[in-house]
Amino acid sequence: MAKVRVHNLNISLDGFSAGDEVTFDKPIGEAGALFSRFDGRVIWGVQHIDDPIRADHVITSTWHQGIGVEIMGRRKFGPQTGPWPDDGWVGWWGEEPPFKTPVVVLTHHEREPIEFENGTVFHFVDAPAAEALDYAKSLADGDVRLGGGPTSVREFLQADLVDFLHLVTVPVVIGSGVSIWDGGADLQDRFDVETVTIGSGLTHQFWNRRSR
């Protein structure tokens, strides 16, 4: 059975995964420090790393393994709000988005899909978490990656739809922002949690859903 997985979700010491406002200049608001140690090359495997292969590289490289489709919130796709403007925007990644699978973008304003030569296809869906998940599973085989941002992850956690959650605590303090924990006081009762602290200063948590 396909699992719903969250990978490489960075969280500050004070519990935030994104800033309050997203703009073209600040894709995750005032939370840019969360990604100061992230090497995006590693999501396609440690063979893309020229430097010594660190423990953080090995853990982060599981991002794409076994994934058939991604679900993301609208703010991960772009900073626009309301009806989609005719501005030619195709996502933060330009003409080569890294997903190479179908991607379901959660939005209250649907639009036609956007397709790329590398296999990425963005589908824009107005649906609650459970319906969006069913639609995502209809697009491809394999596990479903829940790509964020934190508001979308929180929605799926509250609907009890997440099977695996990989959190990365980054030793920075943001002060304010968006958290996945709001309204989730009982989450730890549903998961078995393993924690690994790396010499880099990052702490990786692996939350595996207990048998239902």
C-alpha positions, 0 to 999 in steps of 0.5 A: 500500500502506498505511503504518505511521506514527508521528507526533509521538513526543516524546523527551527528551534522555536518550532517554525518551518516557514515565515508568515509571508511569502514573496518573490524575493523570499520564497519561505518568508523570513525563514531563509536561515532554515536552508542555510545548510541544505544542499539541493543536489543530494535529493537525487542521490549522494553520487551528486555530492563532490564533497565528502559524503556526510550523514546529513547527505545520506539521510536527505537523499531518501527524498525521491526513493519510491515516490510516484507523486507529490502533493504541495500547498499553493505557497510552495508553488508560488507567492500569488494569492487569489485567482491566478494572474496571467503572468507566465509563472510556472513555479519557483523552479523555472523550466526544470522543476526537480520533481519529475512526477505528477504534482498536485498543488492544493489551491482554491483556484483551479487551473489547467495543468502545466507540463514539463519535458522532464515528466513534471506535471502540476495539477491544480486541485481544490479539495480537502486532504483526503480527496486530494490524496485520492486524486494524487494516487490516481495519477501514479503508482508509488508513495506520495510525498507531501512536500509542504509547506507547513500548512499543508503538512499540518492539514494532512497530520490533522486528518491522520493521513501521514505515514512517515514524517522526517523532520530536521531541526536546524539550530536557528531561532526565527521568532515567528512563522508557520508551524506544523504543530498547531492543534496537534497535541496528540500527534506523538500518540500515533507515531513511533519516533526515532531521533538522530543528532548529527555532528553538523548540528542538525537533529533528524527525527523519523516519525513512523505511524503506528498500525491503525 
